[in-house]
């Protein structure tokens, strides 16, 4: 199975960024939709987030470019 990363190859001066799309539900209780994109890497510092950190029993599904990805709730 192809990875979502295969559709977003990197070059030497780029990185991947996740954009969270606006909710379509009035109560914001729907699935979280995200968009993965490749951007030019230009910052000298950053903070990393991981979808595997935290309690492995507390999980949720988000859609990244339409692909369901299981993440841990602390993310």
Backbone as a ProteinNet text record, in pm:
[ID]
protein_1_A
[PRIMARY]
XXXXXXXXXXXXXXXXXXXXXXXXXXXXXXXXXXXXXXXXXXXXXXXXXXXXXXXXXXXXXXXXXXXXXXXXXXX
[TERTIARY]
83.2	0	87.9	53.4	131.1	107.7	208.7	202.2	154.1	91	51.9	174.9	289.5	412.2	463.6	428.6	473.5	424.4	306.7	250.3	309.7	394.7	453.8	604.7	678.3	823	895.3	1004.6	1083.7	1208.8	1255.9	1387.1	1472.9	1592.5	1688.5	1643.2	1564	1526.5	1376.4	1310.7	1167	1134.5	1015.1	964.4	814.3	753.1	608.6	540.6	426.6	346.6	202.8	136.1	-4.5	-88.9	-189.3	-287.2	-418.2	-478.1	-607.4	-715.7	-807.1	-912.9	-1028.5	-1104.3	-1216.5	-1321.5	-1385.6	-1490.6	-1611.9	-1681.5	-1804.6	-1927.9	-1906.4	-2016.3	-2040	-2166.4	-2194.2	-2141.6	-2137.7	-2090.9	-1944.1	-1874.1	-1732.6	-1708.5	-1803.8	-1794.4	-1769.5	-1722.6	-1698.6	-1552.8	-1519.6	-1381.4	-1293.2	-1171.3	-1076.9	-1016.3	-1028.4	-972.7	-845.9	-740.2	-611.6	-560.8	-468.1	-406.8	-255.8	-189.2	-43.4	13.1	112.2	174.9	325.2	396.5	541.3	567.9	647.1	680.5	831.9	875.7	1018.5	1060.2	1165.2	1214.5	1299.7	1252.7	1327.2	1345.2	1290.4	1306.8	1427	1482.2	1599.8	1564.4	1439.6	1396.7	1252	1213.8	1079	1043.2	916.4	868.8	805.6	847.8	796.9	676.2	580.9	466.3	468.1	423.7	421.6	284.9	237.3	108.6	121.4	238.8	255.9	295.8	315.2	343.3	216.6	230.7	115.8	57.6	-56.7	-127	-178.8	-131.3	-169.3	-313.3	-378.9	-517	-616.8	-571	-658.9	-628.3	-706.1	-679.1	-799.8	-772.4	-874.8	-830	-924.2	-891.7	-908	-808.2	-816.6	-798.8	-844.2	-823.4	-718	-610.9	-506.6	-509	-543.3	-561.7	-657.8	-759.9	-861.5	-825.2	-705.6	-658.9	-676.6	-747.8	-764.5	-632.6	-595.8	-472.2	-511.6	-467.3	-494.5	-385.3	-431.3	-338	-375.9	-287.8	-318	-381.5	-470.9	-552.5	-472.5	-353.4	-276.4	-228.8	-222.6	-182.9	-292.5
-117.8	0	124.5	219.4	342.4	429.3	498.1	589.8	726.8	802	938.5	1023	983.1	1057.4	1039	927.7	903.3	1011.1	1065.7	1169.6	1307.1	1315.3	1442.7	1426	1399	1377.9	1505.9	1486.8	1599.6	1619.8	1743.2	1773.9	1826.2	1866.7	1903.1	2021.5	2112.3	2232.6	2239.7	2125	2124.5	2035.1	2053.8	1971	1956	1865.8	1847.3	1921.4	1980.1	2051.5	2003.3	1997.9	1958.1	2082.2	2100.2	2206.6	2144.5	2199.6	2150.1	2232.6	2163.7	2230.6	2267.1	2370.2	2411.5	2301.2	2296.5	2198.9	2229.2	2123.6	2141.1	2119.6	2089.8	2062.3	2182.8	2221.5	2335.3	2316.5	2191.2	2166.2	2120.4	2126.7	2086.1	1944.3	1856.5	1719.5	1618.6	1665	1573.5	1528.4	1444.8	1398.8	1518.1	1517.4	1623.9	1595.5	1693	1682.1	1765.8	1704.2	1772.1	1761.6	1849.3	1848.6	1851.1	1755.1	1748.2	1824.4	1906.9	1979.1	1988.4	2007.2	2025.7	2174.8	2222.9	2365.2	2382.1	2499.1	2530.6	2544.8	2476	2480.2	2604.4	2696.3	2820.9	2863.1	2788.5	2830.5	2760.4	2823.5	2767.7	2691.5	2706.3	2629.2	2584.5	2478.2	2426.4	2342.2	2306.5	2215.3	2096.6	1979.4	1857.9	1804.6	1753.6	1682.8	1542.4	1446.1	1309.3	1248.4	1177.4	1109.7	976.8	941.3	817.9	842.6	966.9	995.1	977.8	944.1	940.3	802.1	798.6	675.8	605.4	484.5	412.6	362.9	364.8	318.2	429.9	554.3	668	716.7	669.6	700.6	761.9	830.3	894.9	884.1	892.5	888.6	1028.4	1072.2	1195.1	1156.7	1241.4	1218.7	1315.5	1262	1343.4	1315.3	1416.1	1400.3	1286.4	1271.6	1168.8	1031	1014.6	885.3	881.9	780.7	773.2	737	816.7	796.3	794.2	692.4	683.2	759.7	850.7	929.2	909.7	945.7	939.5	1070.8	1062.4	1176.8	1297.1	1275.8	1390.4	1480.6	1430.4	1514.6	1612.7
0	0	0	-82	-91.6	31.2	69.8	183.3	135.5	225.5	188.7	158	211	187.7	45	-20.1	-157.2	-252.8	-226.8	-312.2	-282.6	-181.2	-140	-120.2	-228.6	-214.5	-172.4	-102.4	-52.4	-136.2	-138.5	-194.3	-79.1	-108.4	-4.2	82	26	101.1	130.8	138.3	166.4	285.8	338.5	446.7	426.6	499.3	489.8	604.4	573.8	673.8	662.5	776.6	782	806	722.6	743.6	789.2	892.7	941.2	874	805.4	731.4	824	790.8	875.8	888.8	1002.5	1027.8	940.6	899.8	821	907.8	1034.3	1126.5	1217.2	1239.9	1328.1	1470.2	1517.4	1654.1	1658.4	1544.1	1534.2	1582.9	1558.9	1609.1	1496.8	1382.7	1272.5	1270.4	1174.7	1158.1	1122.7	1171.9	1140.2	1002.6	913.4	779.4	771.8	718.1	706.5	562.9	531	399.9	419.2	357	364	245.4	270.9	162	184.1	75.9	81	74.6	169.1	173.1	175.4	133.1	137.6	283.2	322.1	459.1	475.7	561.2	577.3	723	816.4	955.7	1018.5	1118.8	1183.8	1310.9	1358.1	1474.5	1452	1519	1504.2	1625.1	1637.2	1740.3	1670.5	1707.5	1644.3	1720.7	1646.9	1703.3	1644.4	1721.2	1672.6	1693.1	1591.8	1604.6	1677.5	1726.5	1803.8	1948.5	1990.6	2130.4	2212.4	2338.6	2429.1	2449.3	2513.7	2550.8	2425.2	2400.6	2278.6	2281.1	2397.9	2403.4	2371.2	2371.9	2341.6	2200.8	2103.3	1963.4	1893.9	1785.7	1703.6	1558.1	1466.1	1323.9	1266	1189	1110.6	964.3	875.4	732.6	683.5	626.2	566	416.9	339.2	194.3	163.4	246.3	225.9	276	331.7	382.3	533.6	586.8	732.2	801	899.8	976.6	1124.8	1196	1339.3	1414.5	1498.9	1581.4	1728.5	1816.6	1959.9	2002.4	2099.5	2139.8	2187.7	2242.6	2293	2180.2	2059.4	1946.7	1914.8
[MASK]
+++++++++++++++++++++++++++++++++++++++++++++++++++++++++++++++++++++++++++

